[in-house]
Amino acid sequence: SPLPAGEARARPAAPSAGREGGRRKRTTFSKAQLELLVRAFEKDPYPGIALREQLSGLTDIPESRIQ
């Protein structure tokens, strides 16, 4: 079922114990975000900064997480 427009946001994973090893938290994607990212990467598996910034704006995921 399609998600309402406001639900296409990344949800942080459960807090980890003390950020061991300096790792950042795993990003979880909604179904709508995942579909958009998959379609974009099928067209261009190596997106430039402009496309990553555009995807960031559309998905509300930080550009640094779109790789």
C-alpha positions in Angstrom: 0.0 0.0 0.0 1.3 3.5 -0.8 2.7 5.5 2.1 1.4 9.0 2.9 3.9 11.7 1.7 5.0 12.4 5.3 6.1 8.8 5.9 8.9 8.7 3.4 11.5 9.4 6.1 14.4 7.4 7.3 14.0 6.0 10.8 17.1 5.5 12.9 17.8 2.0 14.1 17.6 1.0 17.8 20.4 2.6 19.8 23.5 0.6 19.9 25.6 0.0 23.0 28.0 3.0 23.1 28.9 3.4 19.4 31.6 0.8 19.5 34.4 1.2 17.0 33.1 4.7 16.0 30.4 3.3 13.7 27.4 5.3 12.8 23.9 3.9 13.3 22.4 1.8 10.5 20.0 3.7 8.3 16.6 2.0 7.7 14.7 2.9 4.6 10.9 3.0 4.0 9.5 1.1 1.1 8.9 4.3 -0.8 12.5 5.5 -0.3 13.9 2.1 -1.3 11.9 2.0 -4.5 13.1 5.4 -5.5 16.7 4.7 -4.7 16.6 1.3 -6.6 15.1 3.0 -9.7 17.8 5.7 -9.6 20.7 3.3 -9.2 19.4 1.1 -12.0 19.7 4.1 -14.3 23.1 5.3 -12.9 24.9 3.0 -10.5 27.6 5.8 -9.9 25.6 8.9 -9.2 27.4 12.3 -9.1 27.0 14.8 -6.3 24.1 16.6 -8.1 22.1 13.4 -8.4 22.9 12.4 -4.8 21.8 15.8 -3.5 18.6 15.5 -5.6 17.8 12.0 -4.1 18.6 13.4 -0.7 16.0 16.1 -1.1 13.4 13.6 -2.4 13.9 11.0 0.2 14.9 13.1 3.2 18.0 11.0 3.7 21.3 12.8 4.3 23.4 13.0 1.1 26.3 11.3 2.9 24.2 8.1 3.2 23.4 8.0 -0.5 26.4 6.2 -2.0 
